[in-house]
Amino acid sequence: MDISEAAQRSNLKPSTLRYYEEKGLIQSVGRRGLRRLYHPNVLDRLALITLGRTAGFSLEEISRVLGIDSKDGRERIEIDKQYLLQKADELDESINAMISVRDGLKHAANCTAPRHLDCPKFRKLMSLSTLGKVPSIMHKGIGIKSKRKTKTKKDAPKGA
């Protein structure tokens, strides 16, 4: 299938497919004129990449799992189960922090204190942001720099 069909079927832009190819996440099998051609199994890989992005994986992290073997050019999928569990734990932390923020915002909207700064629950919400507890997904929207250290594979428990 050519790049436009692959893009349409994966709901991605052709430029995204070219970028993923440049990053080694997918591989074209040839060209028809100027158009890249892809094997139909590229749709599965694109779905996995999209799933990884939705779960908060960076393209570098996805590349470690779905890269192309530099020795023979073949696509590979190596799932590090311990790493996936670690990412799931990180998602749980983000979800819990976001729930706290949501609950704090709802409380602030309905708070009967004369001033929000007089409300202990609102002050707790403020302290979450200053302690770096606000999920990184929210940082862009409210201009907070992340204090959270990203765990690396070397931080994973032994035997992973």
LOLUMLUM-896390 format. One record per residue: residue number from 1; x, y, z of N, C-alpha, C in turn. Coordinates in steps of 0.02 Angstrom, whole numbers. Layout:
+-----+--------+--------+--------+--------+--------+--------+--------+--------+--------+
! num !     nX !     nY !     nZ !    caX !    caY !    caZ !     cX !     cY !     cZ !
+-----+--------+--------+--------+--------+--------+--------+--------+--------+--------+
! NUM !      X !      Y !      Z !      X !      Y !      Z !      X !      Y !      Z !
...
+-----+--------+--------+--------+--------+--------+--------+--------+--------+--------+
***
This chain:
+-----+--------+--------+--------+--------+--------+--------+--------+--------+--------+
! num !     nX !     nY !     nZ !    caX !    caY !    caZ !     cX !     cY !     cZ !
+-----+--------+--------+--------+--------+--------+--------+--------+--------+--------+
!   1 !     43 !    -59 !      0 !      0 !      0 !      0 !     45 !     61 !      0 !
!   2 !     21 !    115 !    -31 !     63 !    175 !    -33 !     51 !    217 !     29 !
!   3 !     92 !    269 !     37 !     92 !    310 !     97 !     24 !    342 !    111 !
!   4 !    -11 !    364 !     58 !    -75 !    396 !     70 !   -127 !    347 !     97 !
!   5 !   -126 !    286 !     71 !   -173 !    235 !     97 !   -155 !    216 !    169 !
!   6 !    -91 !    207 !    182 !    -69 !    191 !    251 !    -88 !    247 !    299 !
!   7 !    -79 !    309 !    277 !    -97 !    366 !    319 !   -172 !    368 !    332 !
!   8 !   -211 !    358 !    280 !   -283 !    359 !    287 !   -307 !    303 !    333 !
!   9 !   -282 !    243 !    323 !   -305 !    185 !    362 !   -281 !    188 !    435 !
!  10 !   -226 !    223 !    448 !   -201 !    228 !    517 !   -223 !    293 !    551 !
!  11 !   -258 !    336 !    513 !   -281 !    400 !    538 !   -222 !    445 !    560 !
!  12 !   -167 !    440 !    523 !   -108 !    482 !    534 !    -93 !    520 !    471 !
!  13 !    -54 !    573 !    478 !    -34 !    612 !    419 !     25 !    578 !    385 !
!  14 !     31 !    585 !    319 !     89 !    557 !    284 !    155 !    583 !    313 !
!  15 !    156 !    645 !    334 !    218 !    673 !    364 !    236 !    635 !    428 !
!  16 !    186 !    612 !    465 !    198 !    574 !    526 !    229 !    506 !    508 !
!  17 !    204 !    475 !    455 !    233 !    411 !    433 !    305 !    420 !    411 !
!  18 !    319 !    474 !    375 !    389 !    487 !    354 !    433 !    498 !    415 !
!  19 !    407 !    534 !    464 !    445 !    547 !    526 !    458 !    482 !    563 !
!  20 !    407 !    440 !    569 !    415 !    376 !    603 !    467 !    333 !    566 !
!  21 !    467 !    336 !    501 !    517 !    299 !    462 !    587 !    326 !    476 !
!  22 !    593 !    391 !    478 !    657 !    423 !    493 !    683 !    402 !    562 !
!  23 !    637 !    394 !    609 !    654 !    375 !    678 !    665 !    299 !    685 !
!  24 !    653 !    261 !    632 !    664 !    189 !    635 !    607 !    149 !    664 !
!  25 !    548 !    180 !    668 !    490 !    145 !    696 !    453 !    103 !    644 !
!  26 !    454 !    126 !    582 !    424 !     88 !    527 !    474 !     88 !    469 !
!  27 !    460 !     45 !    420 !    505 !     39 !    364 !    464 !     32 !    300 !
!  28 !    482 !     71 !    249 !    448 !     62 !    185 !    480 !      3 !    149 !
!  29 !    441 !    -26 !    103 !    466 !    -84 !     66 !    486 !    -66 !     -5 !
!  30 !    476 !     -4 !    -24 !    495 !     17 !    -91 !    460 !     82 !   -109 !
!  31 !    460 !     97 !   -173 !    428 !    158 !   -197 !    391 !    145 !   -262 !
!  32 !    339 !    182 !   -272 !    303 !    184 !   -336 !    307 !    258 !   -356 !
!  33 !    353 !    272 !   -401 !    367 !    342 !   -417 !    399 !    375 !   -357 !
!  34 !    369 !    428 !   -333 !    395 !    463 !   -274 !    361 !    441 !   -210 !
!  35 !    311 !    398 !   -216 !    272 !    377 !   -156 !    304 !    316 !   -123 !
!  36 !    309 !    319 !    -57 !    334 !    262 !    -19 !    280 !    208 !    -19 !
!  37 !    303 !    146 !    -18 !    258 !     88 !    -13 !    272 !     53 !     53 !
!  38 !    218 !     29 !     84 !    223 !     -6 !    148 !    189 !    -74 !    144 !
!  39 !    216 !   -121 !    181 !    185 !   -187 !    189 !    122 !   -177 !    231 !
!  40 !     70 !   -216 !    220 !      9 !   -209 !    260 !     19 !   -215 !    336 !
!  41 !     71 !   -251 !    358 !     82 !   -258 !    430 !    103 !   -193 !    463 !
!  42 !    119 !   -142 !    422 !    137 !    -77 !    451 !     78 !    -48 !    491 !
!  43 !     17 !    -67 !    473 !    -42 !    -41 !    508 !    -42 !    -65 !    581 !
!  44 !    -21 !   -128 !    592 !    -16 !   -153 !    661 !     36 !   -113 !    700 !
!  45 !     94 !   -102 !    669 !    147 !    -64 !    702 !    124 !      8 !    717 !
!  46 !     89 !     38 !    670 !     64 !    106 !    681 !     13 !    108 !    737 !
!  47 !    -28 !     56 !    742 !    -77 !     52 !    797 !    -40 !     45 !    864 !
!  48 !     14 !      5 !    866 !     53 !     -2 !    927 !     87 !     63 !    945 !
!  49 !    113 !     99 !    896 !    145 !    164 !    908 !     94 !    212 !    937 !
!  50 !     35 !    214 !    907 !    -18 !    259 !    931 !    -39 !    241 !   1002 !
!  51 !    -44 !    176 !   1016 !    -61 !    154 !   1083 !     -7 !    176 !   1132 !
!  52 !     56 !    167 !   1113 !    111 !    188 !   1156 !    110 !    263 !   1170 !
!  53 !     97 !    303 !   1118 !     93 !    375 !   1127 !     36 !    394 !   1173 !
!  54 !    -21 !    360 !   1165 !    -79 !    372 !   1208 !    -63 !    355 !   1280 !
!  55 !    -22 !    304 !   1291 !     -4 !    283 !   1359 !     52 !    326 !   1388 !
!  56 !     77 !    373 !   1349 !    127 !    419 !   1376 !    199 !    401 !   1360 !
!  57 !    210 !    351 !   1316 !    277 !    333 !   1297 !    305 !    385 !   1249 !
!  58 !    369 !    400 !   1255 !    402 !    443 !   1206 !    417 !    401 !   1144 !
!  59 !    432 !    433 !   1089 !    451 !    395 !   1029 !    515 !    355 !   1041 !
!  60 !    560 !    382 !   1081 !    621 !    346 !   1097 !    605 !    282 !   1135 !
!  61 !    559 !    286 !   1183 !    539 !    226 !   1220 !    505 !    176 !   1174 !
!  62 !    462 !    200 !   1130 !    428 !    156 !   1083 !    479 !    124 !   1036 !
!  63 !    529 !    162 !   1016 !    581 !    136 !    971 !    619 !     78 !   1002 !
!  64 !    629 !     81 !   1068 !    663 !     26 !   1102 !    623 !    -39 !   1096 !
!  65 !    558 !    -32 !   1094 !    514 !    -91 !   1090 !    500 !   -111 !   1017 !
!  66 !    491 !    -62 !    974 !    469 !    -76 !    905 !    519 !    -56 !    852 !
!  67 !    581 !    -51 !    869 !    631 !    -28 !    821 !    643 !    -77 !    764 !
!  68 !    687 !    -57 !    720 !    708 !   -100 !    664 !    779 !   -122 !    679 !
!  69 !    790 !   -187 !    677 !    856 !   -215 !    693 !    908 !   -189 !    644 !
!  70 !    960 !   -158 !    670 !   1010 !   -127 !    626 !   1052 !   -180 !    590 !
!  71 !   1054 !   -241 !    615 !   1094 !   -293 !    584 !   1064 !   -318 !    518 !
!  72 !    999 !   -331 !    519 !    969 !   -359 !    458 !    910 !   -318 !    431 !
!  73 !    896 !   -261 !    462 !    843 !   -218 !    436 !    772 !   -244 !    449 !
!  74 !    766 !   -298 !    487 !    700 !   -326 !    500 !    667 !   -291 !    559 !
!  75 !    601 !   -285 !    556 !    564 !   -255 !    611 !    564 !   -304 !    669 !
!  76 !    563 !   -276 !    729 !    561 !   -319 !    788 !    512 !   -290 !    839 !
!  77 !    487 !   -334 !    879 !    445 !   -315 !    936 !    471 !   -354 !    996 !
!  78 !    499 !   -318 !   1043 !    524 !   -348 !   1104 !    490 !   -313 !   1162 !
!  79 !    445 !   -347 !   1195 !    408 !   -316 !   1249 !    441 !   -331 !   1315 !
!  80 !    464 !   -279 !   1348 !    494 !   -283 !   1414 !    437 !   -276 !   1465 !
!  81 !    414 !   -331 !   1491 !    355 !   -331 !   1535 !    365 !   -288 !   1597 !
!  82 !    426 !   -291 !   1625 !    440 !   -252 !   1685 !    435 !   -177 !   1669 !
!  83 !    459 !   -158 !   1611 !    456 !    -88 !   1591 !    383 !    -66 !   1582 !
!  84 !    342 !   -110 !   1553 !    271 !    -94 !   1545 !    237 !    -86 !   1613 !
!  85 !    255 !   -128 !   1660 !    227 !   -121 !   1728 !    248 !    -55 !   1759 !
!  86 !    310 !    -36 !   1749 !    335 !     28 !   1774 !    296 !     86 !   1744 !
!  87 !    284 !     83 !   1679 !    246 !    136 !   1646 !    174 !    137 !   1671 !
!  88 !    145 !     78 !   1684 !     77 !     74 !   1711 !     75 !    107 !   1780 !
!  89 !    126 !     95 !   1821 !    130 !    127 !   1887 !    134 !    203 !   1880 !
!  90 !    173 !    227 !   1832 !    179 !    299 !   1821 !    112 !    328 !   1799 !
!  91 !     75 !    291 !   1757 !      9 !    314 !   1737 !    -38 !    317 !   1797 !
!  92 !    -34 !    266 !   1842 !    -75 !    267 !   1903 !    -60 !    329 !   1945 !
!  93 !      4 !    346 !   1951 !     23 !    406 !   1989 !     -7 !    468 !   1958 !
!  94 !     -2 !    473 !   1892 !    -29 !    532 !   1857 !   -105 !    535 !   1864 !
!  95 !   -137 !    478 !   1858 !   -210 !    476 !   1865 !   -231 !    499 !   1934 !
!  96 !   -197 !    472 !   1986 !   -214 !    491 !   2054 !   -202 !    565 !   2067 !
!  97 !   -147 !    592 !   2040 !   -133 !    663 !   2049 !   -186 !    705 !   2012 !
!  98 !   -205 !    683 !   1953 !   -256 !    721 !   1915 !   -323 !    718 !   1950 !
!  99 !   -339 !    662 !   1981 !   -402 !    657 !   2019 !   -401 !    706 !   2077 !
! 100 !   -343 !    711 !   2111 !   -337 !    759 !   2166 !   -346 !    831 !   2141 !
! 101 !   -315 !    846 !   2085 !   -322 !    913 !   2056 !   -395 !    926 !   2037 !
! 102 !   -426 !    877 !   2004 !   -497 !    885 !   1984 !   -540 !    898 !   2045 !
! 103 !   -531 !    857 !   2097 !   -571 !    865 !   2157 !   -559 !    933 !   2190 !
! 104 !   -496 !    955 !   2189 !   -479 !   1020 !   2217 !   -512 !   1077 !   2179 !
! 105 !   -513 !   1071 !   2112 !   -545 !   1122 !   2072 !   -620 !   1124 !   2083 !
! 106 !   -650 !   1066 !   2089 !   -722 !   1063 !   2103 !   -737 !   1095 !   2171 !
! 107 !   -694 !   1079 !   2220 !   -703 !   1108 !   2286 !   -696 !   1184 !   2283 !
! 108 !   -644 !   1208 !   2247 !   -633 !   1280 !   2242 !   -694 !   1315 !   2210 !
! 109 !   -724 !   1282 !   2161 !   -782 !   1312 !   2128 !   -841 !   1318 !   2174 !
! 110 !   -846 !   1273 !   2223 !   -904 !   1272 !   2269 !   -887 !   1294 !   2340 !
! 111 !   -826 !   1315 !   2352 !   -802 !   1331 !   2419 !   -839 !   1392 !   2447 !
! 112 !   -856 !   1388 !   2511 !   -892 !   1443 !   2544 !   -845 !   1489 !   2582 !
! 113 !   -780 !   1474 !   2581 !   -732 !   1518 !   2615 !   -734 !   1587 !   2582 !
! 114 !   -724 !   1640 !   2622 !   -726 !   1708 !   2593 !   -673 !   1718 !   2539 !
! 115 !   -615 !   1687 !   2548 !   -561 !   1691 !   2499 !   -533 !   1621 !   2489 !
! 116 !   -514 !   1605 !   2428 !   -487 !   1538 !   2415 !   -424 !   1524 !   2455 !
! 117 !   -385 !   1575 !   2467 !   -323 !   1565 !   2504 !   -336 !   1550 !   2578 !
! 118 !   -397 !   1561 !   2602 !   -415 !   1543 !   2670 !   -438 !   1471 !   2676 !
! 119 !   -448 !   1438 !   2621 !   -474 !   1370 !   2620 !   -417 !   1319 !   2623 !
! 120 !   -417 !   1274 !   2674 !   -363 !   1225 !   2679 !   -360 !   1177 !   2619 !
! 121 !   -417 !   1158 !   2593 !   -416 !   1112 !   2535 !   -386 !   1146 !   2474 !
! 122 !   -402 !   1209 !   2463 !   -373 !   1244 !   2406 !   -298 !   1253 !   2415 !
! 123 !   -277 !   1266 !   2477 !   -205 !   1274 !   2490 !   -169 !   1207 !   2477 !
! 124 !   -202 !   1152 !   2491 !   -172 !   1086 !   2477 !   -163 !   1078 !   2401 !
! 125 !   -212 !   1099 !   2362 !   -206 !   1096 !   2290 !   -147 !   1138 !   2266 !
! 126 !   -139 !   1196 !   2296 !    -83 !   1239 !   2278 !    -17 !   1206 !   2295 !
! 127 !    -15 !   1172 !   2352 !     48 !   1140 !   2373 !     66 !   1083 !   2326 !
! 128 !     16 !   1049 !   2298 !     31 !    996 !   2249 !     70 !   1024 !   2190 !
! 129 !     50 !   1083 !   2168 !     85 !   1111 !   2109 !    155 !   1134 !   2127 !
! 130 !    166 !   1161 !   2186 !    233 !   1184 !   2203 !    279 !   1127 !   2221 !
! 131 !    252 !   1070 !   2240 !    294 !   1011 !   2256 !    307 !    968 !   2195 !
! 132 !    282 !    989 !   2137 !    293 !    950 !   2077 !    248 !    889 !   2072 !
! 133 !    192 !    890 !   2108 !    147 !    833 !   2108 !     94 !    837 !   2054 !
! 134 !     91 !    894 !   2019 !     43 !    900 !   1965 !     68 !    857 !   1908 !
! 135 !     26 !    815 !   1879 !     48 !    770 !   1826 !     80 !    808 !   1768 !
! 136 !    132 !    778 !   1740 !    169 !    811 !   1686 !    125 !    827 !   1627 !
! 137 !     71 !    789 !   1617 !     26 !    802 !   1561 !     -6 !    871 !   1568 !
! 138 !    -10 !    897 !   1629 !    -41 !    962 !   1641 !      9 !   1019 !   1638 !
! 139 !     73 !   1004 !   1641 !    124 !   1056 !   1646 !    122 !   1106 !   1589 !
! 140 !    113 !   1082 !   1528 !    113 !   1126 !   1470 !     56 !   1177 !   1476 !
! 141 !     -1 !   1153 !   1499 !    -59 !   1197 !   1502 !    -55 !   1251 !   1556 !
! 142 !    -17 !   1238 !   1609 !    -15 !   1287 !   1663 !     55 !   1314 !   1676 !
! 143 !    102 !   1297 !   1632 !    169 !   1327 !   1635 !    212 !   1306 !   1693 !
! 144 !    206 !   1244 !   1715 !    247 !   1218 !   1770 !    302 !   1174 !   1741 !
! 145 !    363 !   1184 !   1766 !    418 !   1140 !   1746 !    414 !   1077 !   1788 !
! 146 !    426 !   1020 !   1756 !    423 !    956 !   1791 !    483 !    947 !   1836 !
! 147 !    470 !    927 !   1898 !    523 !    909 !   1945 !    531 !    834 !   1949 !
! 148 !    488 !    799 !   1914 !    486 !    726 !   1917 !    543 !    696 !   1877 !
! 149 !    579 !    650 !   1908 !    633 !    616 !   1874 !    603 !    557 !   1836 !
! 150 !    622 !    552 !   1772 !    598 !    496 !   1732 !    641 !    436 !   1749 !
! 151 !    608 !    381 !   1765 !    645 !    320 !   1781 !    675 !    291 !   1718 !
! 152 !    734 !    265 !   1725 !    766 !    232 !   1668 !    768 !    158 !   1681 !
! 153 !    789 !    121 !   1630 !    791 !     49 !   1636 !    837 !     28 !   1693 !
! 154 !    892 !     67 !   1705 !    938 !     49 !   1758 !    905 !     57 !   1827 !
! 155 !    851 !     98 !   1832 !    815 !    107 !   1894 !    767 !     49 !   1908 !
! 156 !    754 !      8 !   1858 !    707 !    -47 !   1865 !    735 !   -100 !   1912 !
! 157 !    691 !   -137 !   1946 !    715 !   -190 !   1991 !    756 !   -241 !   1954 !
! 158 !    802 !   -272 !   1990 !    845 !   -324 !   1961 !    801 !   -381 !   1934 !
! 159 !    825 !   -412 !   1879 !    789 !   -469 !   1850 !    736 !   -448 !   1800 !
! 160 !    734 !   -382 !   1785 !    684 !   -358 !   1737 !    706 !   -372 !   1667 !
+-----+--------+--------+--------+--------+--------+--------+--------+--------+--------+
***
